[in-house]
């Protein structure tokens, strides 16, 4: 069974947009040209983690919702 993820975009976001390219079901750019997490259906875990790793400022934090364990970036 897949883990349920909590995904946050922090204030470190500079609007590079790589996350949107990597995981377009999960991320979109807002009116300020900064990444935000979309509501509803999301990409699979591997795609989300690839998008988080692609972020040049490590602005994406991914946590296992059930355990609270931070998956990315590694603590």
N, CA, C and O atoms as CSV, one atom per row, in Angstrom:
chain,resi,resn,atom,element,x,y,z
A,1,UNK,N,N,0.840,-1.189,0.000
A,1,UNK,CA,C,0.000,0.000,0.000
A,1,UNK,C,C,0.878,1.243,0.000
A,1,UNK,O,O,1.868,1.304,0.729
A,2,UNK,N,N,0.529,2.213,-0.797
A,2,UNK,CA,C,1.314,3.437,-0.922
A,2,UNK,C,C,1.157,4.303,0.326
A,2,UNK,O,O,0.102,4.345,0.959
A,3,UNK,N,N,2.227,4.975,0.643
A,3,UNK,CA,C,2.172,5.906,1.773
A,3,UNK,C,C,1.356,7.131,1.391
A,3,UNK,O,O,1.350,7.554,0.235
A,4,UNK,N,N,0.673,7.691,2.371
A,4,UNK,CA,C,-0.012,8.963,2.165
A,4,UNK,C,C,0.998,10.045,2.517
A,4,UNK,O,O,1.575,10.044,3.604
A,5,UNK,N,N,1.205,10.962,1.591
A,5,UNK,CA,C,2.231,11.978,1.764
A,5,UNK,C,C,1.639,13.332,2.119
A,5,UNK,O,O,0.563,13.703,1.651
A,6,UNK,N,N,2.354,14.048,2.942
A,6,UNK,CA,C,2.062,15.449,3.203
A,6,UNK,C,C,3.148,16.225,2.458
A,6,UNK,O,O,4.337,15.997,2.678
A,7,UNK,N,N,2.746,17.128,1.589
A,7,UNK,CA,C,3.685,17.863,0.755
A,7,UNK,C,C,3.517,19.348,1.035
A,7,UNK,O,O,2.410,19.881,0.973
A,8,UNK,N,N,4.625,20.008,1.343
A,8,UNK,CA,C,4.602,21.445,1.615
A,8,UNK,C,C,5.629,22.143,0.743
A,8,UNK,O,O,6.724,21.625,0.521
A,9,UNK,N,N,5.276,23.311,0.255
A,9,UNK,CA,C,6.226,24.172,-0.441
A,9,UNK,C,C,6.520,25.320,0.522
A,9,UNK,O,O,5.613,26.042,0.934
A,10,UNK,N,N,7.791,25.482,0.876
A,10,UNK,CA,C,8.185,26.489,1.855
A,10,UNK,C,C,8.419,27.852,1.198
A,10,UNK,O,O,8.343,27.994,-0.022
A,11,UNK,N,N,8.702,28.835,2.031
A,11,UNK,CA,C,8.980,30.192,1.561
A,11,UNK,C,C,10.283,30.283,0.772
A,11,UNK,O,O,10.598,31.330,0.206
A,12,UNK,N,N,11.040,29.185,0.734
A,12,UNK,CA,C,12.289,29.161,-0.031
A,12,UNK,C,C,12.036,29.092,-1.537
A,12,UNK,O,O,12.968,29.268,-2.321
A,13,UNK,N,N,10.799,28.842,-1.953
A,13,UNK,CA,C,10.471,28.723,-3.375
A,13,UNK,C,C,10.813,30.018,-4.108
A,13,UNK,O,O,10.466,31.112,-3.664
A,14,UNK,N,N,11.504,29.866,-5.244
A,14,UNK,CA,C,11.874,31.020,-6.071
A,14,UNK,C,C,11.140,31.014,-7.410
A,14,UNK,O,O,11.408,31.862,-8.261
A,15,UNK,N,N,10.224,30.077,-7.606
A,15,UNK,CA,C,9.416,30.052,-8.813
A,15,UNK,C,C,10.114,29.457,-10.022
A,15,UNK,O,O,9.785,29.801,-11.157
A,16,UNK,N,N,11.066,28.578,-9.796
A,16,UNK,CA,C,11.812,27.954,-10.889
A,16,UNK,C,C,10.910,27.116,-11.785
A,16,UNK,O,O,11.111,27.085,-12.999
A,17,UNK,N,N,9.924,26.440,-11.214
A,17,UNK,CA,C,8.948,25.677,-11.975
A,17,UNK,C,C,9.335,24.248,-12.312
A,17,UNK,O,O,8.566,23.546,-12.968
A,18,UNK,N,N,10.505,23.799,-11.882
A,18,UNK,CA,C,10.906,22.419,-12.174
A,18,UNK,C,C,9.947,21.410,-11.559
A,18,UNK,O,O,9.711,20.348,-12.136
A,19,UNK,N,N,9.397,21.728,-10.404
A,19,UNK,CA,C,8.459,20.798,-9.762
A,19,UNK,C,C,7.212,20.606,-10.613
A,19,UNK,O,O,6.675,19.501,-10.688
A,20,UNK,N,N,6.751,21.674,-11.252
A,20,UNK,CA,C,5.570,21.589,-12.106
A,20,UNK,C,C,5.877,20.725,-13.334
A,20,UNK,O,O,5.037,19.937,-13.769
A,21,UNK,N,N,7.072,20.876,-13.883
A,21,UNK,CA,C,7.476,20.053,-15.024
A,21,UNK,C,C,7.583,18.580,-14.634
A,21,UNK,O,O,7.186,17.702,-15.399
A,22,UNK,N,N,8.121,18.311,-13.441
A,22,UNK,CA,C,8.337,16.934,-12.987
A,22,UNK,C,C,7.054,16.267,-12.507
A,22,UNK,O,O,6.847,15.079,-12.754
A,23,UNK,N,N,6.196,17.010,-11.829
A,23,UNK,CA,C,4.979,16.437,-11.227
A,23,UNK,C,C,3.782,17.367,-11.448
A,23,UNK,O,O,3.313,18.008,-10.507
A,24,UNK,N,N,3.292,17.443,-12.680
A,24,UNK,CA,C,2.231,18.401,-13.001
A,24,UNK,C,C,0.871,18.120,-12.362
A,24,UNK,O,O,0.028,19.015,-12.304
A,25,UNK,N,N,0.641,16.891,-11.882
A,25,UNK,CA,C,-0.622,16.605,-11.183
A,25,UNK,C,C,-0.581,17.101,-9.741
A,25,UNK,O,O,-1.619,17.271,-9.102
A,26,UNK,N,N,0.638,17.331,-9.235
A,26,UNK,CA,C,0.809,17.686,-7.830
A,26,UNK,C,C,1.048,19.178,-7.616
A,26,UNK,O,O,0.539,19.762,-6.660
A,27,UNK,N,N,1.821,19.788,-8.507
A,27,UNK,CA,C,2.228,21.189,-8.325
A,27,UNK,C,C,1.716,22.070,-9.451
A,27,UNK,O,O,1.532,21.624,-10.584
A,28,UNK,N,N,1.489,23.346,-9.108
A,28,UNK,CA,C,1.157,24.369,-10.091
A,28,UNK,C,C,1.743,25.691,-9.610
A,28,UNK,O,O,2.119,25.831,-8.446
A,29,UNK,N,N,1.814,26.641,-10.506
A,29,UNK,CA,C,2.326,27.963,-10.137
A,29,UNK,C,C,1.136,28.850,-9.780
A,29,UNK,O,O,0.099,28.809,-10.442
A,30,UNK,N,N,1.297,29.653,-8.726
A,30,UNK,CA,C,0.215,30.548,-8.327
A,30,UNK,C,C,0.359,31.898,-9.037
A,30,UNK,O,O,1.218,32.056,-9.904
A,31,UNK,N,N,-0.474,32.859,-8.673
A,31,UNK,CA,C,-0.455,34.174,-9.318
A,31,UNK,C,C,0.847,34.926,-9.091
A,31,UNK,O,O,1.184,35.826,-9.860
A,32,UNK,N,N,1.584,34.566,-8.039
A,32,UNK,CA,C,2.873,35.197,-7.752
A,32,UNK,C,C,4.032,34.430,-8.402
A,32,UNK,O,O,5.201,34.710,-8.139
A,33,UNK,N,N,3.685,33.459,-9.254
A,33,UNK,CA,C,4.657,32.608,-9.943
A,33,UNK,C,C,5.502,31.792,-8.974
A,33,UNK,O,O,6.697,31.586,-9.190
A,34,UNK,N,N,4.862,31.330,-7.902
A,34,UNK,CA,C,5.497,30.442,-6.932
A,34,UNK,C,C,4.742,29.121,-6.926
A,34,UNK,O,O,3.538,29.085,-7.181
A,35,UNK,N,N,5.445,28.047,-6.638
A,35,UNK,CA,C,4.831,26.721,-6.649
A,35,UNK,C,C,3.911,26.521,-5.457
A,35,UNK,O,O,4.201,26.966,-4.346
A,36,UNK,N,N,2.805,25.849,-5.704
A,36,UNK,CA,C,1.868,25.443,-4.660
A,36,UNK,C,C,1.427,24.016,-4.951
A,36,UNK,O,O,1.527,23.545,-6.084
A,37,UNK,N,N,0.942,23.334,-3.927
A,37,UNK,CA,C,0.443,21.977,-4.078
A,37,UNK,C,C,-1.014,22.057,-4.508
A,37,UNK,O,O,-1.818,22.755,-3.890
A,38,UNK,N,N,-1.348,21.333,-5.576
A,38,UNK,CA,C,-2.727,21.290,-6.061
A,38,UNK,C,C,-3.600,20.487,-5.108
A,38,UNK,O,O,-3.108,19.649,-4.352
A,39,UNK,N,N,-4.874,20.747,-5.152
A,39,UNK,CA,C,-5.859,19.961,-4.410
A,39,UNK,C,C,-6.229,18.747,-5.247
A,39,UNK,O,O,-6.201,18.806,-6.477
A,40,UNK,N,N,-6.572,17.660,-4.596
A,40,UNK,CA,C,-7.071,16.497,-5.312
A,40,UNK,C,C,-5.995,15.505,-5.695
A,40,UNK,O,O,-5.048,15.273,-4.943
A,41,UNK,N,N,-6.149,14.917,-6.882
A,41,UNK,CA,C,-5.262,13.847,-7.346
A,41,UNK,C,C,-3.821,14.336,-7.451
A,41,UNK,O,O,-3.547,15.454,-7.886
A,42,UNK,N,N,-2.904,13.448,-7.031
A,42,UNK,CA,C,-1.488,13.787,-7.102
A,42,UNK,C,C,-0.718,12.702,-7.843
A,42,UNK,O,O,-1.223,11.603,-8.071
A,43,UNK,N,N,0.509,13.035,-8.212
A,43,UNK,CA,C,1.389,12.073,-8.865
A,43,UNK,C,C,1.789,10.975,-7.888
A,43,UNK,O,O,1.526,11.077,-6.689
A,44,UNK,N,N,2.430,9.918,-8.406
A,44,UNK,CA,C,2.903,8.844,-7.534
A,44,UNK,C,C,4.106,9.331,-6.712
A,44,UNK,O,O,4.712,10.359,-7.015
A,45,UNK,N,N,4.429,8.569,-5.675
A,45,UNK,CA,C,5.470,8.974,-4.725
A,45,UNK,C,C,6.815,9.218,-5.412
A,45,UNK,O,O,7.490,10.204,-5.117
A,46,UNK,N,N,7.200,8.343,-6.309
A,46,UNK,CA,C,8.496,8.501,-6.983
A,46,UNK,C,C,8.551,9.805,-7.774
A,46,UNK,O,O,9.565,10.502,-7.756
A,47,UNK,N,N,7.471,10.132,-8.461
A,47,UNK,CA,C,7.410,11.364,-9.247
A,47,UNK,C,C,7.496,12.584,-8.340
A,47,UNK,O,O,8.193,13.547,-8.656
A,48,UNK,N,N,6.789,12.545,-7.213
A,48,UNK,CA,C,6.815,13.659,-6.263
A,48,UNK,C,C,8.217,13.841,-5.690
A,48,UNK,O,O,8.706,14.966,-5.580
A,49,UNK,N,N,8.858,12.739,-5.327
A,49,UNK,CA,C,10.215,12.840,-4.777
A,49,UNK,C,C,11.201,13.336,-5.831
A,49,UNK,O,O,12.125,14.080,-5.501
A,50,UNK,N,N,11.024,12.942,-7.083
A,50,UNK,CA,C,11.877,13.468,-8.154
A,50,UNK,C,C,11.697,14.972,-8.302
A,50,UNK,O,O,12.666,15.699,-8.518
A,51,UNK,N,N,10.460,15.438,-8.186
A,51,UNK,CA,C,10.186,16.870,-8.271
A,51,UNK,C,C,10.826,17.609,-7.100
A,51,UNK,O,O,11.400,18.684,-7.280
A,52,UNK,N,N,10.729,17.034,-5.901
A,52,UNK,CA,C,11.335,17.660,-4.721
A,52,UNK,C,C,12.846,17.738,-4.876
A,52,UNK,O,O,13.457,18.747,-4.524
A,53,UNK,N,N,13.452,16.677,-5.400
A,53,UNK,CA,C,14.895,16.661,-5.604
A,53,UNK,C,C,15.324,17.648,-6.682
A,53,UNK,O,O,16.437,18.171,-6.629
A,54,UNK,N,N,14.462,17.911,-7.654
A,54,UNK,CA,C,14.783,18.843,-8.734
A,54,UNK,C,C,14.755,20.300,-8.275
A,54,UNK,O,O,15.338,21.166,-8.925
A,55,UNK,N,N,14.087,20.569,-7.171
A,55,UNK,CA,C,13.961,21.950,-6.682
A,55,UNK,C,C,15.333,22.507,-6.311
A,55,UNK,O,O,16.031,21.927,-5.479
A,56,UNK,N,N,15.727,23.631,-6.924
A,56,UNK,CA,C,17.064,24.171,-6.664
A,56,UNK,C,C,17.241,24.753,-5.268
A,56,UNK,O,O,18.372,24.966,-4.830
A,57,UNK,N,N,16.144,25.015,-4.561
A,57,UNK,CA,C,16.253,25.613,-3.227
A,57,UNK,C,C,15.763,24.686,-2.119
A,57,UNK,O,O,15.632,25.113,-0.972
A,58,UNK,N,N,15.493,23.426,-2.445
A,58,UNK,CA,C,14.950,22.467,-1.471
A,58,UNK,C,C,13.721,23.022,-0.760
A,58,UNK,O,O,13.571,22.879,0.454
A,59,UNK,N,N,12.844,23.658,-1.534
A,59,UNK,CA,C,11.646,24.286,-0.969
A,59,UNK,C,C,10.491,23.313,-0.770
A,59,UNK,O,O,9.452,23.687,-0.227
A,60,UNK,N,N,10.664,22.065,-1.206
A,60,UNK,CA,C,9.590,21.080,-1.086
A,60,UNK,C,C,9.930,20.101,0.027
A,60,UNK,O,O,10.974,19.448,0.002
A,61,UNK,N,N,9.036,20.011,1.002
A,61,UNK,CA,C,9.203,19.088,2.117
A,61,UNK,C,C,8.130,18.013,1.992
A,61,UNK,O,O,6.939,18.308,1.900
A,62,UNK,N,N,8.580,16.760,1.989
A,62,UNK,CA,C,7.659,15.627,1.855
A,62,UNK,C,C,7.743,14.797,3.133
A,62,UNK,O,O,8.826,14.393,3.554
A,63,UNK,N,N,6.584,14.549,3.741
A,63,UNK,CA,C,6.491,13.827,5.007
A,63,UNK,C,C,5.502,12.681,4.861
A,63,UNK,O,O,4.498,12.800,4.158
A,64,UNK,N,N,5.795,11.566,5.532
A,64,UNK,CA,C,4.851,10.454,5.611
A,64,UNK,C,C,3.766,10.891,6.589
A,64,UNK,O,O,4.032,11.090,7.774
A,65,UNK,N,N,2.564,11.038,6.094
A,65,UNK,CA,C,1.473,11.562,6.930
A,65,UNK,C,C,1.162,10.661,8.122
A,65,UNK,O,O,0.809,11.157,9.192
A,66,UNK,N,N,1.288,9.347,7.953
A,66,UNK,CA,C,0.947,8.402,9.018
A,66,UNK,C,C,1.953,8.428,10.164
A,66,UNK,O,O,1.568,8.369,11.332
A,67,UNK,N,N,3.243,8.517,9.833
A,67,UNK,CA,C,4.278,8.426,10.870
A,67,UNK,C,C,4.882,9.773,11.248
A,67,UNK,O,O,5.507,9.899,12.301
A,68,UNK,N,N,4.698,10.787,10.392
A,68,UNK,CA,C,5.320,12.077,10.635
A,68,UNK,C,C,6.779,12.113,10.215
A,68,UNK,O,O,7.453,13.129,10.388
A,69,UNK,N,N,7.275,10.995,9.656
A,69,UNK,CA,C,8.672,10.918,9.240
A,69,UNK,C,C,8.904,11.789,8.003
A,69,UNK,O,O,8.182,11.678,7.013
A,70,UNK,N,N,9.914,12.651,8.070
A,70,UNK,CA,C,10.271,13.469,6.927
A,70,UNK,C,C,11.028,12.606,5.930
A,70,UNK,O,O,12.048,12.004,6.264
A,71,UNK,N,N,10.523,12.549,4.709
A,71,UNK,CA,C,11.104,11.742,3.655
A,71,UNK,C,C,12.114,12.550,2.846
A,71,UNK,O,O,13.191,12.057,2.511
A,72,UNK,N,N,11.752,13.801,2.534
A,72,UNK,CA,C,12.631,14.677,1.772
A,72,UNK,C,C,12.411,16.110,2.226
A,72,UNK,O,O,11.271,16.499,2.481
A,73,UNK,N,N,13.476,16.911,2.336
A,73,UNK,CA,C,14.858,16.458,2.296
A,73,UNK,C,C,15.162,15.601,3.513
A,73,UNK,O,O,14.505,15.709,4.549
A,74,UNK,N,N,16.162,14.754,3.372
A,74,UNK,CA,C,16.507,13.878,4.492
A,74,UNK,C,C,16.916,14.719,5.688
A,74,UNK,O,O,17.733,15.633,5.571
A,75,UNK,N,N,16.328,14.393,6.861
A,75,UNK,CA,C,16.641,15.190,8.067
A,75,UNK,C,C,18.084,15.011,8.522
A,75,UNK,O,O,18.497,15.610,9.514
